[in-house]
């Protein structure tokens, strides 16, 4: 005698689409980045890099 296998009914897949509208430029003026110091914000502070001939150094990025 063969066993009867119970099958679950077929459920067809659903495809949905969600439309999202974005507003452009909402945060265009809210951020202010100054690469330099407080006295001269448009000119960044730079320092010379001295290697001293060593190949095993840590780098600060």
mmJSON file of the N, C-alpha and C atoms, coordinates in Angstrom:
{"data_MODEL":{"atom_site":{
"group_PDB":["ATOM","ATOM","ATOM","ATOM","ATOM","ATOM","ATOM","ATOM","ATOM","ATOM","ATOM","ATOM","ATOM","ATOM","ATOM","ATOM","ATOM","ATOM","ATOM","ATOM","ATOM","ATOM","ATOM","ATOM","ATOM","ATOM","ATOM","ATOM","ATOM","ATOM","ATOM","ATOM","ATOM","ATOM","ATOM","ATOM","ATOM","ATOM","ATOM","ATOM","ATOM","ATOM","ATOM","ATOM","ATOM","ATOM","ATOM","ATOM","ATOM","ATOM","ATOM","ATOM","ATOM","ATOM","ATOM","ATOM","ATOM","ATOM","ATOM","ATOM","ATOM","ATOM","ATOM","ATOM","ATOM","ATOM","ATOM","ATOM","ATOM","ATOM","ATOM","ATOM","ATOM","ATOM","ATOM","ATOM","ATOM","ATOM","ATOM","ATOM","ATOM","ATOM","ATOM","ATOM","ATOM","ATOM","ATOM","ATOM","ATOM","ATOM","ATOM","ATOM","ATOM","ATOM","ATOM","ATOM","ATOM","ATOM","ATOM","ATOM","ATOM","ATOM","ATOM","ATOM","ATOM","ATOM","ATOM","ATOM","ATOM","ATOM","ATOM","ATOM","ATOM","ATOM","ATOM","ATOM","ATOM","ATOM","ATOM","ATOM","ATOM","ATOM","ATOM","ATOM","ATOM","ATOM","ATOM","ATOM","ATOM","ATOM","ATOM","ATOM","ATOM","ATOM","ATOM","ATOM","ATOM","ATOM","ATOM","ATOM","ATOM","ATOM","ATOM","ATOM","ATOM","ATOM","ATOM","ATOM","ATOM","ATOM","ATOM","ATOM","ATOM","ATOM","ATOM","ATOM","ATOM","ATOM","ATOM","ATOM","ATOM","ATOM","ATOM","ATOM","ATOM","ATOM","ATOM","ATOM","ATOM","ATOM","ATOM","ATOM","ATOM","ATOM","ATOM","ATOM","ATOM","ATOM","ATOM","ATOM","ATOM","ATOM","ATOM"],
"id":[1,2,3,4,5,6,7,8,9,10,11,12,13,14,15,16,17,18,19,20,21,22,23,24,25,26,27,28,29,30,31,32,33,34,35,36,37,38,39,40,41,42,43,44,45,46,47,48,49,50,51,52,53,54,55,56,57,58,59,60,61,62,63,64,65,66,67,68,69,70,71,72,73,74,75,76,77,78,79,80,81,82,83,84,85,86,87,88,89,90,91,92,93,94,95,96,97,98,99,100,101,102,103,104,105,106,107,108,109,110,111,112,113,114,115,116,117,118,119,120,121,122,123,124,125,126,127,128,129,130,131,132,133,134,135,136,137,138,139,140,141,142,143,144,145,146,147,148,149,150,151,152,153,154,155,156,157,158,159,160,161,162,163,164,165,166,167,168,169,170,171,172,173,174,175,176,177,178,179,180,181,182,183],
"type_symbol":["N","C","C","N","C","C","N","C","C","N","C","C","N","C","C","N","C","C","N","C","C","N","C","C","N","C","C","N","C","C","N","C","C","N","C","C","N","C","C","N","C","C","N","C","C","N","C","C","N","C","C","N","C","C","N","C","C","N","C","C","N","C","C","N","C","C","N","C","C","N","C","C","N","C","C","N","C","C","N","C","C","N","C","C","N","C","C","N","C","C","N","C","C","N","C","C","N","C","C","N","C","C","N","C","C","N","C","C","N","C","C","N","C","C","N","C","C","N","C","C","N","C","C","N","C","C","N","C","C","N","C","C","N","C","C","N","C","C","N","C","C","N","C","C","N","C","C","N","C","C","N","C","C","N","C","C","N","C","C","N","C","C","N","C","C","N","C","C","N","C","C","N","C","C","N","C","C","N","C","C","N","C","C"],
"label_atom_id":["N","CA","C","N","CA","C","N","CA","C","N","CA","C","N","CA","C","N","CA","C","N","CA","C","N","CA","C","N","CA","C","N","CA","C","N","CA","C","N","CA","C","N","CA","C","N","CA","C","N","CA","C","N","CA","C","N","CA","C","N","CA","C","N","CA","C","N","CA","C","N","CA","C","N","CA","C","N","CA","C","N","CA","C","N","CA","C","N","CA","C","N","CA","C","N","CA","C","N","CA","C","N","CA","C","N","CA","C","N","CA","C","N","CA","C","N","CA","C","N","CA","C","N","CA","C","N","CA","C","N","CA","C","N","CA","C","N","CA","C","N","CA","C","N","CA","C","N","CA","C","N","CA","C","N","CA","C","N","CA","C","N","CA","C","N","CA","C","N","CA","C","N","CA","C","N","CA","C","N","CA","C","N","CA","C","N","CA","C","N","CA","C","N","CA","C","N","CA","C","N","CA","C","N","CA","C","N","CA","C","N","CA","C"],
"label_alt_id":[null,null,null,null,null,null,null,null,null,null,null,null,null,null,null,null,null,null,null,null,null,null,null,null,null,null,null,null,null,null,null,null,null,null,null,null,null,null,null,null,null,null,null,null,null,null,null,null,null,null,null,null,null,null,null,null,null,null,null,null,null,null,null,null,null,null,null,null,null,null,null,null,null,null,null,null,null,null,null,null,null,null,null,null,null,null,null,null,null,null,null,null,null,null,null,null,null,null,null,null,null,null,null,null,null,null,null,null,null,null,null,null,null,null,null,null,null,null,null,null,null,null,null,null,null,null,null,null,null,null,null,null,null,null,null,null,null,null,null,null,null,null,null,null,null,null,null,null,null,null,null,null,null,null,null,null,null,null,null,null,null,null,null,null,null,null,null,null,null,null,null,null,null,null,null,null,null,null,null,null,null,null,null],
"label_comp_id":["UNK","UNK","UNK","UNK","UNK","UNK","UNK","UNK","UNK","UNK","UNK","UNK","UNK","UNK","UNK","UNK","UNK","UNK","UNK","UNK","UNK","UNK","UNK","UNK","UNK","UNK","UNK","UNK","UNK","UNK","UNK","UNK","UNK","UNK","UNK","UNK","UNK","UNK","UNK","UNK","UNK","UNK","UNK","UNK","UNK","UNK","UNK","UNK","UNK","UNK","UNK","UNK","UNK","UNK","UNK","UNK","UNK","UNK","UNK","UNK","UNK","UNK","UNK","UNK","UNK","UNK","UNK","UNK","UNK","UNK","UNK","UNK","UNK","UNK","UNK","UNK","UNK","UNK","UNK","UNK","UNK","UNK","UNK","UNK","UNK","UNK","UNK","UNK","UNK","UNK","UNK","UNK","UNK","UNK","UNK","UNK","UNK","UNK","UNK","UNK","UNK","UNK","UNK","UNK","UNK","UNK","UNK","UNK","UNK","UNK","UNK","UNK","UNK","UNK","UNK","UNK","UNK","UNK","UNK","UNK","UNK","UNK","UNK","UNK","UNK","UNK","UNK","UNK","UNK","UNK","UNK","UNK","UNK","UNK","UNK","UNK","UNK","UNK","UNK","UNK","UNK","UNK","UNK","UNK","UNK","UNK","UNK","UNK","UNK","UNK","UNK","UNK","UNK","UNK","UNK","UNK","UNK","UNK","UNK","UNK","UNK","UNK","UNK","UNK","UNK","UNK","UNK","UNK","UNK","UNK","UNK","UNK","UNK","UNK","UNK","UNK","UNK","UNK","UNK","UNK","UNK","UNK","UNK"],
"label_asym_id":["A","A","A","A","A","A","A","A","A","A","A","A","A","A","A","A","A","A","A","A","A","A","A","A","A","A","A","A","A","A","A","A","A","A","A","A","A","A","A","A","A","A","A","A","A","A","A","A","A","A","A","A","A","A","A","A","A","A","A","A","A","A","A","A","A","A","A","A","A","A","A","A","A","A","A","A","A","A","A","A","A","A","A","A","A","A","A","A","A","A","A","A","A","A","A","A","A","A","A","A","A","A","A","A","A","A","A","A","A","A","A","A","A","A","A","A","A","A","A","A","A","A","A","A","A","A","A","A","A","A","A","A","A","A","A","A","A","A","A","A","A","A","A","A","A","A","A","A","A","A","A","A","A","A","A","A","A","A","A","A","A","A","A","A","A","A","A","A","A","A","A","A","A","A","A","A","A","A","A","A","A","A","A"],
"label_entity_id":["1","1","1","1","1","1","1","1","1","1","1","1","1","1","1","1","1","1","1","1","1","1","1","1","1","1","1","1","1","1","1","1","1","1","1","1","1","1","1","1","1","1","1","1","1","1","1","1","1","1","1","1","1","1","1","1","1","1","1","1","1","1","1","1","1","1","1","1","1","1","1","1","1","1","1","1","1","1","1","1","1","1","1","1","1","1","1","1","1","1","1","1","1","1","1","1","1","1","1","1","1","1","1","1","1","1","1","1","1","1","1","1","1","1","1","1","1","1","1","1","1","1","1","1","1","1","1","1","1","1","1","1","1","1","1","1","1","1","1","1","1","1","1","1","1","1","1","1","1","1","1","1","1","1","1","1","1","1","1","1","1","1","1","1","1","1","1","1","1","1","1","1","1","1","1","1","1","1","1","1","1","1","1"],
"label_seq_id":[1,1,1,2,2,2,3,3,3,4,4,4,5,5,5,6,6,6,7,7,7,8,8,8,9,9,9,10,10,10,11,11,11,12,12,12,13,13,13,14,14,14,15,15,15,16,16,16,17,17,17,18,18,18,19,19,19,20,20,20,21,21,21,22,22,22,23,23,23,24,24,24,25,25,25,26,26,26,27,27,27,28,28,28,29,29,29,30,30,30,31,31,31,32,32,32,33,33,33,34,34,34,35,35,35,36,36,36,37,37,37,38,38,38,39,39,39,40,40,40,41,41,41,42,42,42,43,43,43,44,44,44,45,45,45,46,46,46,47,47,47,48,48,48,49,49,49,50,50,50,51,51,51,52,52,52,53,53,53,54,54,54,55,55,55,56,56,56,57,57,57,58,58,58,59,59,59,60,60,60,61,61,61],
"pdbx_PDB_ins_code":[null,null,null,null,null,null,null,null,null,null,null,null,null,null,null,null,null,null,null,null,null,null,null,null,null,null,null,null,null,null,null,null,null,null,null,null,null,null,null,null,null,null,null,null,null,null,null,null,null,null,null,null,null,null,null,null,null,null,null,null,null,null,null,null,null,null,null,null,null,null,null,null,null,null,null,null,null,null,null,null,null,null,null,null,null,null,null,null,null,null,null,null,null,null,null,null,null,null,null,null,null,null,null,null,null,null,null,null,null,null,null,null,null,null,null,null,null,null,null,null,null,null,null,null,null,null,null,null,null,null,null,null,null,null,null,null,null,null,null,null,null,null,null,null,null,null,null,null,null,null,null,null,null,null,null,null,null,null,null,null,null,null,null,null,null,null,null,null,null,null,null,null,null,null,null,null,null,null,null,null,null,null,null],
"Cartn_x":[0.826,0.0,0.876,0.546,1.288,0.718,1.646,1.197,0.695,-0.334,-0.858,-0.043,0.544,1.297,0.365,0.443,-0.367,0.399,-0.239,0.385,-0.282,0.549,-0.017,-0.49,-1.531,-2.035,-1.025,-0.993,-0.064,-0.504,0.437,0.176,1.037,0.377,1.121,1.906,3.085,3.893,3.258,3.483,2.961,4.112,3.889,4.871,4.24,4.926,4.414,5.468,5.021,5.922,5.548,6.559,6.348,6.981,6.197,6.691,7.056,8.315,8.792,9.227,8.653,9.042,9.993,11.12,12.121,12.187,12.42,12.626,14.117,14.55,15.972,16.303,17.476,17.943,17.416,16.782,16.221,17.318,18.477,19.57,20.768,20.523,21.629,22.402,21.75,22.448,22.585,22.287,22.301,23.663,24.587,25.904,26.952,27.901,28.987,30.301,31.165,32.441,33.557,34.413,35.564,36.828,37.629,38.824,39.947,39.892,40.961,40.604,41.321,41.083,40.009,39.819,38.789,39.213,40.523,40.975,40.935,41.232,41.212,40.558,39.228,38.538,38.75,39.19,39.346,40.732,41.667,43.025,43.338,43.477,43.729,45.134,45.269,46.561,47.33,48.554,49.377,50.676,51.195,52.469,53.381,54.694,55.653,55.786,56.045,56.179,57.644,58.196,59.588,59.641,60.304,60.347,61.451,62.582,63.753,64.272,63.95,64.482,63.879,62.873,62.272,61.165,61.128,60.101,58.947,59.096,58.074,57.488,56.587,55.963,54.454,53.783,52.328,51.934,50.855,50.383,49.058,48.921,47.665,46.911,45.715,44.903,43.677],
"Cartn_y":[-1.176,0.0,1.248,2.199,3.448,4.437,5.228,6.26,7.467,8.046,9.275,10.451,11.242,12.416,13.617,14.34,15.55,16.69,17.396,18.519,19.811,20.819,22.13,22.769,23.551,24.174,25.19,25.345,26.258,27.695,28.496,29.922,30.671,31.392,32.091,33.26,33.551,34.649,36.003,36.946,38.297,39.236,40.078,41.097,42.443,43.232,44.552,45.601,46.796,47.917,49.065,49.702,50.847,52.067,53.102,54.331,55.294,55.747,56.681,57.951,59.07,60.348,61.034,61.499,62.17,63.641,64.45,65.869,66.113,66.71,66.972,68.361,68.468,69.756,70.149,69.237,69.596,69.874,69.223,69.43,70.097,70.864,71.449,72.479,73.221,74.261,73.974,72.767,72.493,72.064,71.672,71.227,72.267,72.449,73.389,72.696,72.532,71.85,72.863,72.977,73.87,73.038,72.913,72.084,72.722,74.017,74.709,74.975,75.895,76.262,77.327,77.848,78.856,80.223,80.505,81.812,81.92,80.831,80.822,79.521,79.48,78.212,77.666,78.488,77.98,77.412,77.572,77.07,76.037,74.755,73.724,73.822,73.387,73.369,72.137,72.341,71.23,71.193,70.007,69.818,68.997,69.252,68.468,67.08,66.109,64.732,64.345,63.942,63.534,62.025,61.343,59.883,59.329,59.983,59.553,58.196,57.757,56.523,55.251,55.322,54.131,53.591,52.276,51.646,51.117,51.023,50.458,51.562,52.327,53.409,53.294,53.858,53.939,55.242,55.204,56.385,56.82,58.087,58.651,59.205,58.669,59.123,59.804],
"Cartn_z":[0.0,0.0,0.0,-0.866,-0.925,0.079,0.657,1.592,0.806,1.27,0.679,1.219,0.318,0.75,0.785,1.894,2.0,1.345,0.472,-0.213,0.232,0.352,0.666,-0.629,-0.568,-1.795,-2.34,-3.654,-4.311,-4.065,-3.617,-3.423,-4.429,-5.332,-6.366,-5.753,-6.312,-5.773,-6.074,-5.178,-5.355,-5.677,-6.653,-7.012,-6.715,-5.874,-5.536,-5.865,-6.119,-6.387,-5.464,-4.911,-4.042,-4.698,-4.887,-5.498,-4.377,-4.39,-3.375,-4.087,-3.692,-4.266,-3.308,-3.835,-3.021,-3.394,-2.381,-2.625,-2.713,-3.782,-3.956,-3.427,-2.828,-2.35,-0.993,-0.279,1.02,2.044,1.902,2.851,2.178,1.127,0.38,1.189,2.044,2.79,4.26,4.701,6.134,6.653,5.782,6.235,5.863,6.752,6.496,6.822,5.82,6.007,5.811,6.818,6.741,6.861,5.794,5.866,6.672,6.885,7.597,9.047,9.627,11.013,11.126,12.342,12.563,12.046,12.024,11.554,10.029,9.316,7.855,7.393,7.291,7.005,5.602,4.654,3.292,3.021,3.939,3.748,4.826,4.459,5.473,6.054,7.285,7.96,7.484,7.033,6.563,7.348,7.513,8.195,7.3,7.383,6.619,7.231,6.374,6.823,6.749,7.886,7.96,8.115,7.177,7.147,8.034,8.114,8.878,8.418,7.214,6.661,7.215,8.024,8.619,7.713,7.534,6.713,7.555,8.857,9.74,10.607,10.057,10.807,10.705,11.663,11.641,10.953,10.235,9.536,10.137,10.422,10.903,9.713,9.513,8.387,8.931],
"occupancy":[1.0,1.0,1.0,1.0,1.0,1.0,1.0,1.0,1.0,1.0,1.0,1.0,1.0,1.0,1.0,1.0,1.0,1.0,1.0,1.0,1.0,1.0,1.0,1.0,1.0,1.0,1.0,1.0,1.0,1.0,1.0,1.0,1.0,1.0,1.0,1.0,1.0,1.0,1.0,1.0,1.0,1.0,1.0,1.0,1.0,1.0,1.0,1.0,1.0,1.0,1.0,1.0,1.0,1.0,1.0,1.0,1.0,1.0,1.0,1.0,1.0,1.0,1.0,1.0,1.0,1.0,1.0,1.0,1.0,1.0,1.0,1.0,1.0,1.0,1.0,1.0,1.0,1.0,1.0,1.0,1.0,1.0,1.0,1.0,1.0,1.0,1.0,1.0,1.0,1.0,1.0,1.0,1.0,1.0,1.0,1.0,1.0,1.0,1.0,1.0,1.0,1.0,1.0,1.0,1.0,1.0,1.0,1.0,1.0,1.0,1.0,1.0,1.0,1.0,1.0,1.0,1.0,1.0,1.0,1.0,1.0,1.0,1.0,1.0,1.0,1.0,1.0,1.0,1.0,1.0,1.0,1.0,1.0,1.0,1.0,1.0,1.0,1.0,1.0,1.0,1.0,1.0,1.0,1.0,1.0,1.0,1.0,1.0,1.0,1.0,1.0,1.0,1.0,1.0,1.0,1.0,1.0,1.0,1.0,1.0,1.0,1.0,1.0,1.0,1.0,1.0,1.0,1.0,1.0,1.0,1.0,1.0,1.0,1.0,1.0,1.0,1.0,1.0,1.0,1.0,1.0,1.0,1.0],
"B_iso_or_equiv":[0.0,0.0,0.0,0.0,0.0,0.0,0.0,0.0,0.0,0.0,0.0,0.0,0.0,0.0,0.0,0.0,0.0,0.0,0.0,0.0,0.0,0.0,0.0,0.0,0.0,0.0,0.0,0.0,0.0,0.0,0.0,0.0,0.0,0.0,0.0,0.0,0.0,0.0,0.0,0.0,0.0,0.0,0.0,0.0,0.0,0.0,0.0,0.0,0.0,0.0,0.0,0.0,0.0,0.0,0.0,0.0,0.0,0.0,0.0,0.0,0.0,0.0,0.0,0.0,0.0,0.0,0.0,0.0,0.0,0.0,0.0,0.0,0.0,0.0,0.0,0.0,0.0,0.0,0.0,0.0,0.0,0.0,0.0,0.0,0.0,0.0,0.0,0.0,0.0,0.0,0.0,0.0,0.0,0.0,0.0,0.0,0.0,0.0,0.0,0.0,0.0,0.0,0.0,0.0,0.0,0.0,0.0,0.0,0.0,0.0,0.0,0.0,0.0,0.0,0.0,0.0,0.0,0.0,0.0,0.0,0.0,0.0,0.0,0.0,0.0,0.0,0.0,0.0,0.0,0.0,0.0,0.0,0.0,0.0,0.0,0.0,0.0,0.0,0.0,0.0,0.0,0.0,0.0,0.0,0.0,0.0,0.0,0.0,0.0,0.0,0.0,0.0,0.0,0.0,0.0,0.0,0.0,0.0,0.0,0.0,0.0,0.0,0.0,0.0,0.0,0.0,0.0,0.0,0.0,0.0,0.0,0.0,0.0,0.0,0.0,0.0,0.0,0.0,0.0,0.0,0.0,0.0,0.0],
"pdbx_formal_charge":[null,null,null,null,null,null,null,null,null,null,null,null,null,null,null,null,null,null,null,null,null,null,null,null,null,null,null,null,null,null,null,null,null,null,null,null,null,null,null,null,null,null,null,null,null,null,null,null,null,null,null,null,null,null,null,null,null,null,null,null,null,null,null,null,null,null,null,null,null,null,null,null,null,null,null,null,null,null,null,null,null,null,null,null,null,null,null,null,null,null,null,null,null,null,null,null,null,null,null,null,null,null,null,null,null,null,null,null,null,null,null,null,null,null,null,null,null,null,null,null,null,null,null,null,null,null,null,null,null,null,null,null,null,null,null,null,null,null,null,null,null,null,null,null,null,null,null,null,null,null,null,null,null,null,null,null,null,null,null,null,null,null,null,null,null,null,null,null,null,null,null,null,null,null,null,null,null,null,null,null,null,null,null],
"auth_seq_id":[1,1,1,2,2,2,3,3,3,4,4,4,5,5,5,6,6,6,7,7,7,8,8,8,9,9,9,10,10,10,11,11,11,12,12,12,13,13,13,14,14,14,15,15,15,16,16,16,17,17,17,18,18,18,19,19,19,20,20,20,21,21,21,22,22,22,23,23,23,24,24,24,25,25,25,26,26,26,27,27,27,28,28,28,29,29,29,30,30,30,31,31,31,32,32,32,33,33,33,34,34,34,35,35,35,36,36,36,37,37,37,38,38,38,39,39,39,40,40,40,41,41,41,42,42,42,43,43,43,44,44,44,45,45,45,46,46,46,47,47,47,48,48,48,49,49,49,50,50,50,51,51,51,52,52,52,53,53,53,54,54,54,55,55,55,56,56,56,57,57,57,58,58,58,59,59,59,60,60,60,61,61,61],
"auth_comp_id":["UNK","UNK","UNK","UNK","UNK","UNK","UNK","UNK","UNK","UNK","UNK","UNK","UNK","UNK","UNK","UNK","UNK","UNK","UNK","UNK","UNK","UNK","UNK","UNK","UNK","UNK","UNK","UNK","UNK","UNK","UNK","UNK","UNK","UNK","UNK","UNK","UNK","UNK","UNK","UNK","UNK","UNK","UNK","UNK","UNK","UNK","UNK","UNK","UNK","UNK","UNK","UNK","UNK","UNK","UNK","UNK","UNK","UNK","UNK","UNK","UNK","UNK","UNK","UNK","UNK","UNK","UNK","UNK","UNK","UNK","UNK","UNK","UNK","UNK","UNK","UNK","UNK","UNK","UNK","UNK","UNK","UNK","UNK","UNK","UNK","UNK","UNK","UNK","UNK","UNK","UNK","UNK","UNK","UNK","UNK","UNK","UNK","UNK","UNK","UNK","UNK","UNK","UNK","UNK","UNK","UNK","UNK","UNK","UNK","UNK","UNK","UNK","UNK","UNK","UNK","UNK","UNK","UNK","UNK","UNK","UNK","UNK","UNK","UNK","UNK","UNK","UNK","UNK","UNK","UNK","UNK","UNK","UNK","UNK","UNK","UNK","UNK","UNK","UNK","UNK","UNK","UNK","UNK","UNK","UNK","UNK","UNK","UNK","UNK","UNK","UNK","UNK","UNK","UNK","UNK","UNK","UNK","UNK","UNK","UNK","UNK","UNK","UNK","UNK","UNK","UNK","UNK","UNK","UNK","UNK","UNK","UNK","UNK","UNK","UNK","UNK","UNK","UNK","UNK","UNK","UNK","UNK","UNK"],
"auth_asym_id":["A","A","A","A","A","A","A","A","A","A","A","A","A","A","A","A","A","A","A","A","A","A","A","A","A","A","A","A","A","A","A","A","A","A","A","A","A","A","A","A","A","A","A","A","A","A","A","A","A","A","A","A","A","A","A","A","A","A","A","A","A","A","A","A","A","A","A","A","A","A","A","A","A","A","A","A","A","A","A","A","A","A","A","A","A","A","A","A","A","A","A","A","A","A","A","A","A","A","A","A","A","A","A","A","A","A","A","A","A","A","A","A","A","A","A","A","A","A","A","A","A","A","A","A","A","A","A","A","A","A","A","A","A","A","A","A","A","A","A","A","A","A","A","A","A","A","A","A","A","A","A","A","A","A","A","A","A","A","A","A","A","A","A","A","A","A","A","A","A","A","A","A","A","A","A","A","A","A","A","A","A","A","A"],
"auth_atom_id":["N","CA","C","N","CA","C","N","CA","C","N","CA","C","N","CA","C","N","CA","C","N","CA","C","N","CA","C","N","CA","C","N","CA","C","N","CA","C","N","CA","C","N","CA","C","N","CA","C","N","CA","C","N","CA","C","N","CA","C","N","CA","C","N","CA","C","N","CA","C","N","CA","C","N","CA","C","N","CA","C","N","CA","C","N","CA","C","N","CA","C","N","CA","C","N","CA","C","N","CA","C","N","CA","C","N","CA","C","N","CA","C","N","CA","C","N","CA","C","N","CA","C","N","CA","C","N","CA","C","N","CA","C","N","CA","C","N","CA","C","N","CA","C","N","CA","C","N","CA","C","N","CA","C","N","CA","C","N","CA","C","N","CA","C","N","CA","C","N","CA","C","N","CA","C","N","CA","C","N","CA","C","N","CA","C","N","CA","C","N","CA","C","N","CA","C","N","CA","C","N","CA","C","N","CA","C","N","CA","C","N","CA","C"],
"pdbx_PDB_model_num":[1,1,1,1,1,1,1,1,1,1,1,1,1,1,1,1,1,1,1,1,1,1,1,1,1,1,1,1,1,1,1,1,1,1,1,1,1,1,1,1,1,1,1,1,1,1,1,1,1,1,1,1,1,1,1,1,1,1,1,1,1,1,1,1,1,1,1,1,1,1,1,1,1,1,1,1,1,1,1,1,1,1,1,1,1,1,1,1,1,1,1,1,1,1,1,1,1,1,1,1,1,1,1,1,1,1,1,1,1,1,1,1,1,1,1,1,1,1,1,1,1,1,1,1,1,1,1,1,1,1,1,1,1,1,1,1,1,1,1,1,1,1,1,1,1,1,1,1,1,1,1,1,1,1,1,1,1,1,1,1,1,1,1,1,1,1,1,1,1,1,1,1,1,1,1,1,1,1,1,1,1,1,1]
}}}
